[in-house]
Amino acid sequence: MPSVSELRVRYAETDQMGVVYHANYLIWCEIGRTDFIRQHGGSYAEMEKDGVLLAVSDVHLRLHASARYDDVVRVETRLAEVRSRQVTFDYAITKGES
């Protein structure tokens, strides 16, 4: 079951033209992943305490349109695959309701 996180683009996440800097999309994925874990009954802190550490080993982003300052963005996070030493999350970042 996916989780959904909504946030408003902050000025610090944009360039002088109000367009979101590309690295910030990865931060939003982290917010989505953290919310996904929390919405499914856990937390990163609890996982780390139990010795489970998640390291990002591969990232692919495909941008179709840029988010801009003060836009509401919606981060939908899904657990795509669980293997013995790998967990894969899929994300869809779209414009949310203003």
C-alpha positions as CSV (number, residue, x, y, z in Angstrom):
1,M,0.0,0.0,0.0
2,P,1.5,3.4,-1.0
3,S,2.0,6.3,1.3
4,V,1.4,9.9,0.2
5,S,3.3,12.9,1.5
6,E,2.5,16.5,0.5
7,L,4.7,19.5,1.0
8,R,5.0,23.0,-0.3
9,V,8.1,24.0,-2.3
10,R,10.2,26.4,-0.1
11,Y,12.2,29.3,-1.5
12,A,15.5,27.6,-0.4
13,E,14.8,24.7,-2.7
14,T,14.7,26.9,-5.8
15,D,17.0,28.9,-8.0
16,Q,16.5,32.6,-8.7
17,M,13.9,31.8,-11.3
18,G,11.8,29.9,-8.8
19,V,12.5,26.5,-10.3
20,V,13.3,23.6,-7.9
21,Y,17.0,22.5,-8.0
22,H,17.1,18.9,-9.2
23,A,18.9,17.5,-6.1
24,N,15.9,18.5,-3.9
25,Y,13.7,15.8,-5.6
26,L,15.9,13.2,-3.8
27,I,15.3,14.9,-0.5
28,W,11.6,14.7,-1.2
29,C,12.0,11.0,-1.9
30,E,13.6,10.6,1.5
31,I,10.6,12.4,3.1
32,G,8.4,9.9,1.3
33,R,10.4,6.9,2.4
34,T,10.5,8.1,6.0
35,D,6.7,8.7,5.9
36,F,6.1,5.3,4.3
37,I,8.0,3.5,7.1
38,R,6.2,5.6,9.7
39,Q,2.8,5.0,8.2
40,H,3.5,1.3,8.2
41,G,4.2,1.2,11.9
42,G,7.9,1.9,12.3
43,S,10.6,4.6,12.1
44,Y,14.1,4.9,10.8
45,A,15.4,5.3,14.3
46,E,13.8,2.0,15.4
47,M,15.2,0.2,12.4
48,E,18.7,1.5,13.0
49,K,18.4,0.6,16.7
50,D,17.6,-3.0,15.5
51,G,20.6,-2.9,13.2
52,V,18.8,-2.3,9.9
53,L,20.5,0.4,7.9
54,L,19.3,1.6,4.6
55,A,21.9,2.9,2.2
56,V,21.0,4.4,-1.2
57,S,22.9,2.4,-3.8
58,D,21.1,3.3,-7.0
59,V,19.0,6.3,-8.1
60,H,17.1,7.0,-11.3
61,L,15.1,10.2,-11.8
62,R,13.1,11.2,-14.8
63,L,11.8,14.7,-14.8
64,H,8.8,15.6,-16.9
65,A,8.2,19.1,-15.6
66,S,9.8,21.3,-12.9
67,A,8.2,22.2,-9.6
68,R,8.3,25.8,-8.8
69,Y,8.4,28.0,-5.6
70,D,5.2,27.7,-3.6
71,D,3.8,24.7,-5.5
72,V,2.3,21.9,-3.5
73,V,4.0,18.6,-4.4
74,R,2.7,15.2,-3.7
75,V,5.2,12.3,-3.1
76,E,3.7,8.9,-3.6
77,T,6.0,6.1,-2.2
78,R,5.6,2.4,-2.9
79,L,7.6,-0.6,-1.8
80,A,8.5,-2.1,-5.1
81,E,10.7,-5.0,-4.1
82,V,12.2,-6.7,-1.0
83,R,15.2,-9.0,-1.3
84,S,17.6,-10.4,1.2
85,R,19.9,-7.4,1.1
86,Q,18.0,-4.9,-1.0
87,V,14.8,-2.9,-0.7
88,T,13.5,-0.9,-3.6
89,F,11.1,2.0,-3.4
90,D,9.3,3.6,-6.3
91,Y,8.3,7.3,-6.1
92,A,6.0,9.5,-8.1
93,I,6.3,13.2,-7.5
94,T,3.4,15.2,-8.9
95,K,1.8,18.6,-8.4
96,G,-0.6,18.5,-5.5
97,E,-3.7,20.6,-4.8
98,S,-2.9,24.2,-3.9
